[in-house]
Amino acid sequence: AAEISNLFIQIVRVCRKLGLVGLGHISLDSTVIKANAYREKTYDREKLILEEKAIEKKIKELLDSAQATDDEEDRIFGINARGDEIPKELRSQEKRLEKFKEAKAKLEEESLKEINLTDPDVKFQRQEGNLIRPGYRAEVAVDEKEQVILSCDVINKANDVDQLIPLIEQTSSNLPEAFIKESIIVTADSGYNSMENLKKLESKHNIDAYIPDPKYQTAQSGKTTPEDSPFYKDRFIYNPKKDIYLCPNHKELYFSHRKKEQGEHGAYASIYRCRECRTCQYFGKCTKTPHGREIRIYDNTSQIYKMRSKLNTAYGKRIYARRKAIVEPVFGNIKHNLGFRQFLLRGLKKVKAEFTLIAIAHNIKKIARFLKKLLFSKLPRSELAPALAM
């Protein structure tokens, strides 16, 4: 796997030397690729326990049957006759039981809801049309100039939020000298947005990012969001002297506690709660919770609004509109032209290497097309020599 990764980096650097990489605009995205695993082989804890009991019962029946056969053979042929061979069916059932026990141990050890016996690393992924299947998410960072893949990865998570910073850092590592520029535009869809991610991007002064949050992206498509509600938390007014929020009906929400959201890049939030909701005329509309309305005030909420301001400018809209045209044709080439729609290997480590090979093939085709175009150009041989000598 390390050798394949190193080869990928070398190919990316060759693309850079040939002028196929501009590093003006990089777009990040992911696509779901089907795993080499059956959906029917996915079990939760309860189903695993039921299967274990069924197999143990089957093993007991086979042992009882084998013992009865041995006793009958001893009676006919004598006790010195050999008859201790383990039935093949018993061996297969014992292997199945061992596999189920290992799966249950991993399920509990990693606090998983379910596990696939064919490929324990795989997760259910949701695709367009709400199709859910066992798969992995293939991640790429693509350069605008010739759609060269600058970095890639495969994850077994259901979303991309933890991949923004690692993809950018991997791209920087692959092209350390070229990546030191005044400004590199980075675009990604709302799946990569989080307040913590946007905060971390501020420390990367050469990154000019355009990444909408999910609510903003939903609103842009003309759909309603929670922010359209007259009782959305932005309509609650903060009183810094008393450290309280006033709801639209002038009820007070007091500070309750601090909480960190789940996930590696989870944001910290201050929780405020109201104690007068049950007597409020808007109870049932603002909240239906007997304990009262709760709002979460995140530490880095300002990052979301700063990003929205950038995206709302004419320049921001023009830049973000380029995102799909940069990255989506890459997945089209991989799936349609290269015919890669399903992993052949199993296990996260192996599928990472498999997808890296596909990314290498994609980039080599870019190089081949460039050199072919160069050979048939009318440039003097002296000008062709540096590129052909690569």
Summary of the structure (lengths in Angstrom):
residues: 390
radius of gyration: 29.0
end to end distance: 25.0
largest distance: 96.4
contacts: 1118
relative contact order: 0.15
helix: 48%
strand: 20%
